[in-house]
Amino acid sequence: MKYIFKQETDLNAFEEFVLSHGGVFLQSEKWAKVKLEWNSRFYSGFSEDGERVLTALIMERHIPAAGKIWYCPAGAVVDYNNSELFSQFSAFMKKELKANHSTALFYDPLIELRVNGETKAQGLNAHKLFTENGFTLNTDASKCLYKSPVQLITNLVNENGERYTADKLLKTFEKGVRYSVRIGEGRGLIEKIYTIEDIEKDPSIMEDFLAVMKDTSERNDFVERGGEYCKRLMEVFGKDGLDMMLIYYDKKKDIAIQEEKLKRRAELEKALETAPEKKIRGIREEIDSIDKGTAHFEERMKETADSDKDLICVSGGMTMHYNKMSSCLFGGSKNLLRNNLRASHFFNYRRICHSINKGNDFHDLGYVLVEKTPPEADGTLGVCKVGADFEGILAFKKSFGSDYIEYVGEYVLVSNKALFFSYTHLLEKARNAQSIVNRIVRKHRKS
């Protein structure tokens, strides 16, 4: 069968195809409205009888001395089992690259190569399909154009297709998460979920979020996004597609809980006077537990003594809800009360509860950066090892019962070899320069 490919003008039809064929937000026409620093093109493929069979968002950016770079985020929305369709699409893209004097097309489809270390046939087949059609694998997963090939995803539906309740899912998480959720509720943590409409009415919500991200970026050495970018994201995807959850320490609630605990302690002390021998140990253990909690309470009071707020934002993030997938775009915690409240665990659990309530099937906790690894003997991406700076983040994300998913990686369709050679060398220098800038920014903020 011969397929027809052309630039798309009907973006509603484009978006409908993405949604109806399992696409992700990165493949959405809305994503182009967010990434204003890129120029965007929309392509669709059709069968001979006019049925739409493919969509591809292509984003273009000009790199000095390297020409125009094209990027197809998350790859095209297409049936990769249809090798003839993809072969014809690849041939079409080669012509488009030449016609538009573009250097190369970067392509990072969300096709699983390994899940928790187990190799998947579709990943092996995809690698063969891409390389047979002129794509070259970037074997250095530590240096991708846009995203790491490793994601951590928690299933919200079990193997029988049954949706987890929040309580049942919590039982599958690591002990530390369960403990943090329990103490968080008992130490005055509450959640609030905001949409773009809320933020437009009250700009202080965005200020709280940005303060969270500032502390997090300084701890983890990355440059956080500004408020305008975050607001644009929320405007483009709307109140049903993107929201912000903030976790607050409710000081009044914490004080009220503590007062109840002290009343209970007094009751226990009185009960000791007449308690039978077999109950004394249990009563004393409960008193000890209250005393330990009181020590933590006093630490919280001391740490927040300078604040005149009853509600103190301690954690939060933004979550995308698109096509049965919730994706954590940003998230973090303030330095204030960080160890005492363990608010990051509480926040991410409540975030997952929200994903369940939204009716989604998956909760994507985001990526981790990986080290350079040699390719496998069959040419596929080597087993990805997390970078040293991300080991703690990896352990944190895995504690929420997530799967360690290695996608097939980033493939490149080169059109101009000379300019592409220039690009690969410029990219390394640019990254090194950015790293220096990041360190300077961190140092300036801390001084």
C-alpha positions in Angstrom: 0.0 0.0 0.0 1.2 3.5 -0.8 0.8 6.1 2.0 0.5 9.8 1.6 2.2 12.3 4.0 1.7 16.0 4.3 1.8 18.9 6.6 -1.3 19.0 8.7 -3.7 22.0 8.8 -6.5 20.4 10.7 -5.0 20.5 14.2 -8.3 19.3 15.9 -8.1 16.1 13.8 -4.4 15.8 14.6 -5.1 16.0 18.3 -8.0 13.6 18.1 -5.8 11.0 16.5 -3.1 11.4 19.2 -5.7 10.9 21.9 -7.4 8.0 20.2 -4.2 6.1 19.5 -2.5 6.2 22.9 -0.4 9.3 22.4 1.2 11.3 25.2 1.2 15.0 25.9 4.6 15.4 24.2 3.0 14.4 20.9 0.1 16.8 21.3 -0.4 19.9 19.2 -0.7 21.7 22.6 2.9 20.9 23.4 4.0 23.1 20.5 2.1 26.0 22.1 4.2 25.6 25.2 7.6 25.3 23.6 7.7 28.7 22.0 11.5 28.6 21.6 11.0 26.0 18.9 9.2 26.4 15.6 6.7 23.6 15.0 5.5 21.6 12.1 2.6 19.1 12.1 2.6 16.1 9.8 0.0 13.4 9.2 0.0 10.2 7.2 -2.9 8.8 5.3 -3.8 5.5 3.7 -4.9 5.3 0.0 -8.5 5.5 1.1 -7.9 8.7 3.1 -7.7 7.2 6.6 -5.3 9.0 8.9 -2.7 6.5 10.1 0.1 8.7 11.6 0.7 12.0 13.2 4.1 13.6 14.0 4.9 16.8 15.8 8.2 18.1 14.5 9.9 20.9 16.4 12.7 23.0 14.8 15.5 25.0 16.4 18.4 26.8 14.7 21.8 26.1 16.3 24.6 28.5 15.2 27.1 26.7 13.0 25.0 23.5 13.1 21.9 24.6 11.1 18.4 23.5 11.8 17.8 20.7 14.2 14.5 18.8 14.0 13.0 16.9 17.0 10.0 14.6 17.1 9.2 14.3 20.8 8.2 10.8 21.8 8.3 9.9 18.2 5.4 9.7 15.8 2.0 8.4 16.8 2.0 5.3 14.5 1.7 1.5 14.6 5.3 0.4 14.6 4.2 -3.1 13.7 3.4 -1.7 10.2 6.9 -1.7 8.9 5.9 -0.5 5.4 4.1 2.5 6.8 7.2 3.5 8.9 9.5 2.9 6.0 7.6 5.2 3.7 7.4 7.8 6.5 11.1 7.6 7.0 11.7 8.2 3.2 9.3 11.1 3.3 11.2 12.7 6.3 14.5 12.3 4.5 13.1 14.4 1.6 11.6 16.9 4.0 15.0 17.3 5.8 16.7 18.0 2.5 14.0 20.3 1.2 14.2 22.4 4.3 18.0 22.3 4.6 17.8 20.7 8.0 20.7 19.0 9.6 19.1 16.1 11.4 15.9 14.7 12.9 16.1 13.5 16.5 13.6 10.8 17.4 13.0 9.2 20.9 9.9 7.0 20.8 8.4 5.6 24.0 8.9 2.0 23.0 10.0 -0.2 25.9 13.3 -2.0 25.5 13.6 -3.2 29.1 11.2 -3.2 32.1 12.8 -3.9 35.5 15.7 -5.4 33.6 13.6 -7.7 31.4 14.1 -7.2 27.6 11.0 -6.6 25.6 10.6 -7.9 22.0 8.9 -4.7 20.8 12.1 -2.8 21.7 14.3 -5.2 19.7 12.0 -5.1 16.8 11.9 -1.3 16.9 15.7 -1.0 16.9 15.8 -3.1 13.8 13.1 -1.1 12.1 14.8 2.2 12.8 18.3 1.2 11.7 17.0 -0.4 8.5 15.4 2.9 7.6 18.5 5.0 8.1 18.2 6.0 11.7 21.3 5.8 13.9 21.1 5.1 17.7 22.7 7.5 20.0 24.5 5.0 22.2 25.4 7.6 24.8 22.2 7.8 26.8 23.8 10.4 29.1 23.7 12.9 26.2 20.3 13.1 24.7 18.8 16.1 23.0 15.8 16.4 25.3 14.9 13.5 27.6 16.5 10.6 29.3 15.4 7.1 28.1 14.7 6.0 31.7 11.3 6.7 33.3 9.8 5.5 36.6 6.1 4.6 36.3 3.7 3.3 38.9 0.7 1.2 37.6 -2.6 2.3 39.0 -4.3 -0.8 37.5 -3.3 -4.3 38.5 -2.5 -7.2 36.1 -6.2 -8.2 36.1 -7.3 -4.7 35.0 -8.7 -3.8 38.4 -8.1 -0.2 39.6 -6.2 0.1 42.8 -7.7 2.0 45.7 -5.3 4.5 47.4 -5.1 2.3 50.5 -4.3 -0.9 48.6 -1.7 0.8 46.5 -0.1 2.3 49.6 0.4 -1.2 51.0 2.6 -2.0 48.0 4.9 0.9 48.7 8.1 0.7 50.7 7.9 0.9 54.5 9.4 4.4 54.6 6.7 5.8 52.4 3.9 4.3 54.5 5.5 5.7 57.7 5.9 9.2 56.1 2.2 9.2 55.0 1.1 8.3 58.5 3.3 10.8 60.4 2.5 13.5 57.8 -1.2 13.3 58.5 -0.5 13.3 62.2 1.8 16.3 62.1 -0.5 18.8 60.4 0.2 18.3 56.7 -2.7 19.1 54.3 -2.9 19.3 50.5 -4.5 21.8 48.2 -4.9 21.3 44.5 -5.0 24.4 42.2 -5.8 25.0 38.6 -4.9 27.9 36.3 -8.1 29.7 37.4 -7.0 29.6 41.0 -3.6 31.0 40.2 -5.0 33.8 38.1 -7.1 34.8 41.1 -4.3 34.4 43.6 -0.7 34.9 42.3 0.7 34.0 45.7 0.0 30.3 44.9 2.6 30.4 42.1 5.0 32.2 44.4 4.7 29.3 46.9 5.4 26.8 44.2 8.4 28.7 42.8 9.8 28.9 46.3 9.6 25.1 46.6 11.3 24.7 43.2 14.1 27.2 44.1 15.0 25.2 47.3 14.9 21.9 45.3 17.0 23.2 42.4 19.7 24.4 44.7 19.9 21.1 46.5 19.9 19.0 43.3 21.9 21.4 41.0 19.4 22.2 38.2 17.9 25.4 36.8 14.2 25.6 37.7 11.6 26.9 35.2 10.2 30.4 35.7 6.7 31.4 36.6 5.7 32.5 33.1 6.6 29.1 31.6 4.7 27.2 34.3 1.7 29.5 33.9 1.8 29.0 30.1 1.8 25.2 30.6 -1.3 25.5 32.8 -3.1 27.8 30.4 -2.4 25.6 27.3 -3.5 22.3 28.9 -6.3 23.8 30.9 -7.7 23.1 34.3 -8.5 19.4 33.5 -5.2 18.7 31.9 -2.7 20.3 34.3 -2.9 21.1 38.0 -0.7 22.1 40.8 -0.7 20.4 44.2 0.9 22.1 47.2 1.4 20.6 50.6 1.1 22.9 53.6 2.1 22.6 57.2 -1.0 23.6 59.1 0.4 24.9 62.4 -2.9 25.2 64.1 -3.9 21.7 63.1 -0.6 20.4 64.4 -1.0 22.2 67.8 -4.6 20.8 68.1 -3.3 17.3 67.4 -0.6 17.7 70.0 -3.0 18.9 72.6 -5.1 15.8 72.1 -2.0 13.6 72.4 -1.1 15.3 75.7 -4.6 14.7 77.0 -4.2 11.0 76.1 -0.8 11.0 77.8 -2.4 12.3 81.0 -5.1 9.5 80.8 -2.4 6.9 80.4 -0.4 8.2 83.4 -3.5 7.9 85.5 -4.3 4.5 84.1 -0.8 3.3 85.2 -1.8 3.8 88.8 -4.3 0.9 88.7 -3.3 -1.0 85.6 -2.8 -4.8 85.9 0.8 -5.9 85.3 0.1 -7.4 81.9 -1.0 -3.9 80.6 1.7 -1.8 82.1 4.3 -2.4 79.3 1.8 -1.4 76.6 0.8 1.7 78.4 4.4 2.8 78.9 5.2 2.1 75.2 2.4 4.4 74.2 3.6 7.1 76.6 7.1 6.8 75.1 5.7 7.2 71.7 3.8 10.3 72.6 7.0 11.7 74.2 9.0 11.1 71.1 6.3 12.8 69.1 6.3 15.7 71.5 10.1 16.2 70.9 9.5 16.4 67.2 6.6 18.8 67.8 8.8 21.1 69.8 11.4 21.1 67.0 8.7 22.1 64.5 7.6 24.9 66.8 11.2 26.1 67.1 11.8 25.9 63.4 8.7 27.9 62.5 8.9 30.4 65.3 9.8 33.2 63.0 6.9 32.6 60.7 3.6 34.4 61.2 1.7 32.1 58.8 -0.7 29.4 60.0 -0.2 27.6 56.6 3.4 27.1 55.5 4.0 25.6 52.0 6.6 22.8 52.4 6.2 20.8 49.2 4.5 20.6 45.9 4.6 20.2 42.1 2.7 20.2 38.8 1.1 17.2 37.3 -0.1 16.6 33.7 -3.2 14.4 33.1 -3.3 13.3 29.5 -4.8 10.2 27.9 -4.9 8.0 31.1 -1.4 9.0 32.1 -0.5 11.4 34.9 3.0 12.8 34.4 5.0 14.6 37.2 6.5 17.6 35.4 7.9 19.4 38.4 8.1 18.6 42.1 10.1 19.2 45.2 10.2 20.4 48.8 11.3 23.3 50.9 14.3 23.1 53.2 12.1 24.2 56.1 10.8 21.3 58.1 12.1 18.9 55.4 13.5 16.2 57.7 10.9 16.7 60.4 7.9 16.3 58.2 9.2 14.1 55.3 6.8 16.1 53.2 8.1 14.8 49.9 6.9 11.3 50.6 3.5 12.6 51.7 3.2 14.8 48.7 4.0 12.1 46.1 1.6 9.7 47.8 -1.2 12.4 47.7 -0.2 13.1 44.1 -0.7 9.4 43.2 -4.1 9.5 45.0 -5.1 12.4 42.8 -4.1 10.4 39.7 -6.3 7.6 40.9 -9.2 10.0 41.4 -8.7 11.4 37.9 -9.3 7.9 36.6 -5.8 7.4 35.1 -4.1 4.1 34.5 -0.5 5.2 35.0 1.5 7.6 37.2 4.8 8.7 35.7 7.2 9.9 38.4 9.6 11.3 35.8 13.0 10.5 34.6 16.5 9.9 36.0 19.7 10.8 34.3 22.0 7.9 33.4 25.7 7.3 32.7 27.3 6.5 29.4 27.0 2.8 28.7 28.3 0.7 25.8 25.6 -0.7 23.5 24.5 -4.3 23.6 26.0 -6.8 21.2 22.9 -6.5 19.0 23.4 -2.8 18.7 20.5 -1.7 21.1 20.9 0.7 23.9 23.1 -0.7 26.7 21.6 -1.4 30.1 21.2 2.1 31.7 22.9 2.8 34.9 21.7 5.8 36.9 24.2 8.7 37.3 25.7 9.1 40.8 23.8 12.3 41.4 20.5 10.5 40.7 20.9 7.4 42.9 19.0 9.0 45.8 16.3 10.2 43.4 16.0 6.8 41.9 15.6 5.1 45.3 13.0 7.7 46.2 10.9 7.1 43.0 11.2 3.3 43.2 9.9 3.4 46.8 6.5 4.2 45.3 6.2 0.8 43.6 7.3 2.1 40.2 8.7 0.1 37.3 12.2 1.0 36.0 11.5 1.4 32.3 14.3 1.7 29.7 13.0 2.9 26.4 14.7 2.2 23.1 16.5 5.6 23.3 17.3 8.4 20.9 17.7 7.8 17.2 19.0 10.3 14.7 18.2 10.6 11.0 21.1 12.7 9.6 20.7 14.8 6.5 23.8 16.9 6.5 26.8 15.0 7.9 29.2 18.0 8.1 26.7 20.2 10.0 25.8 17.2 12.3 29.5 16.7 13.1 29.6 20.4 14.1 26.4 20.0 16.1 27.7 17.1 18.2 30.9 19.0 19.1 29.0 22.2 19.8 26.5 20.4 22.0 29.3 19.1 24.3 30.8 22.5 24.6 27.4 24.1 25.3 26.6 21.6 28.0 29.9 22.2 29.7 29.3 25.9 29.5 25.8 25.5 30.9 27.1 23.4 33.8 29.5 26.2 34.7 26.7 28.8 34.5 24.6 26.6 36.8 27.3 26.4 39.4 27.8 30.1 39.3 24.0 30.7 39.7 23.9 28.3 42.7 26.9 29.9 44.3 25.4 33.4 43.8 22.1 32.4 45.4 23.7 30.9 48.4 26.0 33.8 49.0 
